[in-house]
Amino acid sequence: MVTENDLNKLRSLQEIIYEKIGLQKSIQEIPKLQGTQEELLTRIKKTFIEKNQEYERVKSEEVDLRGRLAEAGSAREKAEKTMDLISTQREYEALDKEIRDATDKEQQYRKDLQQRERVLEELDEQIKQHTALIEQQEKELEERRKIIQAEIHDKQKQIDALQKKEEKLTENLDSEMVFKFERIIKNKMGVGIVAIKGNVCMGCHMILPVQFANEVRIGDDFVFCPYCSRILFYEESGEQDEDYFSTEDTGSLSDLDEIEEEEDEEDEEEEEKVNIDYEE
């Protein structure tokens, strides 16, 4: 026989389970927040590496340009010294052209070198900024990890305390019924036990078969709504029960097992989805 004490136990159990579920979900969400910050740090490090690679490439070009500039300057100076030794107009024109070509090269190399130096200065500043940013992010991430661990530890302690309360409340209750009750609370936004008024479930507001509603009213055992799966208990409607009971569109109990099987399949799919989200 289902007593008022049993129903009160279920109501208390409902609150405990719902609070526990909320804590478990919040624990699952915590790594996601940390993951976002870790992704940001990864992107910053990737950019830092790219900037360093670009710096090394430009630095190599700068070194090469300095060598070319030195060679062009040396060629020009050599040609200028030879100018005093020439004796013909043709030699003069050829040497003059050589000096002008060397001078043009010097100017171009010097121009390119200055451009590379500006790029190196900019890259160096960017690398310094990224280095500081990485250090800051790593420090913040480490602090965040400590906070997260403390937060998870605190929530887990709350879950453990709730678990003990739950175990105490369910000592004399059927384990299979409790298991199903917990699944219902997970899937029904924390509401696993509702009243039935007349032959209407106050959880899903579906009209139930009169025979089924009478079983709830008699209260020999816990009864689950065939539509929303919640545990039902009888509650006075404030009207004459005979008038409140509706016999129209009530259906029958013949498909109750089928409905419960569908509910079980939906619950299993929902649990699998939650587990997949958590693993990701």
N, C-alpha and C positions, 0 to 999 in steps of 0.2 A: 504493500500500500504506500503510495506517495504522500508524504506528510508535508505540512507547511514548513517544517524544519528542513526537509530535503530540498524544497524549493528555495529556501533562504540560502542553503549551502550553494546551490547552483548559481544564485544571484551573486553571492560573494565570490565564487569561483570564476564567474564571468568577468568580474572586475579585475581579479588577479591575472587571469589569462590575457585579457586585453592589454593591461599595463605591461605584462611581460612581452607580448608580441610587439608593442610599441618600442620597448627598449631594444629588443633584438633587431628590429628594422633600423633603428638609429645607429646601432653598432655596425650594421651592414653598410650604411651610408657613409660612415666616417672615412673608410679607405678611399672612397670615390673623391672626397674633398682633397685628401692628401695627394691622390693621383693627379689631380688637375695642377697642383703646384709642382709636382715632380715633372709633369709634361712641359710646363713653362721653363723649368730649369734645364731640361734636356734641349729645348729649342735654343735657349740662350747659349748653351755650351756648343751646340752645332754651329751657330753663327760665329762664336768665338774661334772655333777651329778654322772655319772658312776665312775669317779675317786674317788669321795667322798665315794660312796658306797663300792668300793674296799678298800679304806683306812680303813673304819670302820670294814670291815670283817677281814682284816689283823691285825688291832689293837686288835680285839677280840681274835684272835689266839695268838697274842703276850702275852696278859694278861693271857690266859690259860696256855701258855708255862712257863711263870714266876711262876705260881702256881705249875705246875708239877715239875719244876726245884727245887723249894723250898722244895717240899715234898720229892723228891729223895735225896736232900742234907741232909734233916733231918733224913731220914731213914738210910743213910750211917753213919752219925755221931752217931746215936743211936746204930747201929751195932758195930761200932768201940769201943764205950765205954763198950759194953757188952763183947768184946773180952777178957778182963782181968778176967772175971768171969767164963769162961768156964773151964771144967775139963776133957773133953773127946775129943778124936780125931774126933769122928763123929760130935760133937757139933761145933768143930773148923771148919771142912770142910763145914758144913751147914752155919755157920755164915760168913765164908770167901766168899762163893758163894753169899750170900745176899749182902755183901759189894761190890763185883765185879759187880753184877747186878745193884745196886744202882748207882755205879760209871759210868757204861756204859750209864744208863739212863740220868745221869747228863750231860755227854758229848754230848749225842744226843740232849737233850733238849736245851743245850747251843748252839749247832750248829744250830738247827732249829730257836732258838731265834735270833741269829745273822743274819740269812737269812731274818727273818721277819723284823728286824730293818732296814736292807738295803732297803727292799721293801718299808717300810714306809717312809724312807728318800726320795726315788725316787718319790713316790706318792705325798708326801708333796710338793716337788719342782714342780712337774707337776701341782698340784692344784694351787699353787701360780702363775705359768705361765698362766694358764687358767683364773684365777681371773683377772689378769692384762689385758689379751687379751679381756675378756668380757667387762671390763670397757672401754677399748680403742674402741672396736666395738660399744658399746652403745653410747659413746660420738660422734664417727664419724657418727653413724646413726642419732642421734639427729640433728647434724649439717646438715646432708644430707636432713633431713626432712624439716628443715628451708629453705634450698636452693631450694628444690623442691616446697615448698609452694610459695616462692617468684617467682620462674620460672613459675609456673602454673598461678599465679596471673598476671604476666606480659603478658603471652601469651593470657590469657583470655581478658585482656584489649585490646590487638591487635585484637582479634576476635570481640569484641564488636564494636571497631572502624570500622572494615571492614563490620560488619553487618549493621551499619548505612549507610555506603556508598552503600551497596547493596540495602538497602531499598529505598534509594534516586534514584538509577538507575532504579529500577523496579516499580516505582510509576505508570507509564502508560503502563506497560507490563502485558500481561495475566499471572495470577498467576500459572495456570496449565502449561503453556509453560515454565515459569521460573523454576518450580519444576522439570519438565522433563529435562530441560537444566542442572540443577545442578547435577542430577543423571548421566547424560551423562558425565559430566566433571569428576565425581568421578571414573567412569568406563573406561574412555578413556584417562587416564594419562594427565588430564588437558586441553584437546582439545575438545571443544564442538561445534565449528563453523568452517567450512572449505569451501573452494571454490569448485565450480563445473566448470570444463573446458570442453566445448562441452557437452557430456553426461557422463563424468567420474567424480566420486567423488574423490576429492584429499585426503580424509581421509582414505578410505578403498580401493581406486583405482578400485572400481567395476563400470562396465558399466551399466548405468541406462537407463530405457525406454525413448525414445525420448520425448514422451508426458510429462513424469515426469520432464525431464530436461527443457522443455519449460516452465513448471509451475514455476520452480526456476528462469528462465530468465525473465519471466514477473514480478514476485515479488509481486503478490497480497497479499500474506500472507507468514508467516514463513513455510518453508518446511523442513522436516526431512528426512535424507537418510534412505531408507528402509533396508539397510544392516548394517550400523554402527550407525544409529540413530542420527548422528550429524546434526546440523542445516546447511543448505546449502545456499550459496549465489553465484550469477553468477559472473564470472570473465572472461574477454576477454582472449582468448587462444593465441593470436598472430597469429593465422591462420584464414582463412576464416571459419566462424562458420559452414557453410554448409558442408565444407570438414571435419571439426573436429568431427561433430556429427556422431556417429557410430550407424548403425541400426542392426548390427550383434550381436547376443547373448545378446540382451538388456532385454529380458523378458517382463513382463507386470506389470501393477499396481494391478492386481486382488488379489495378495497375500500380499499386503502391510499391511493390518490389521493383518494378521497372523504373519508376521515378527515382527511387533511392539509388539504384545502380547508376543512373545517369548523373545524379548528384555526386556519387563517389568518383566517377570518371572525371567530372569537371574539377573536383577538389584536387585529384591527383595531378591533373594538367596544370592547375594553378600552382601547386607546390613545386612541380618541376620547373615552371617558369621562374619562380622566386629563386630556386637554387641556381639556375643558369645565370640569372642576373647577378647573384652574389659572387659566383665563380669568376664572372667577367670583371 
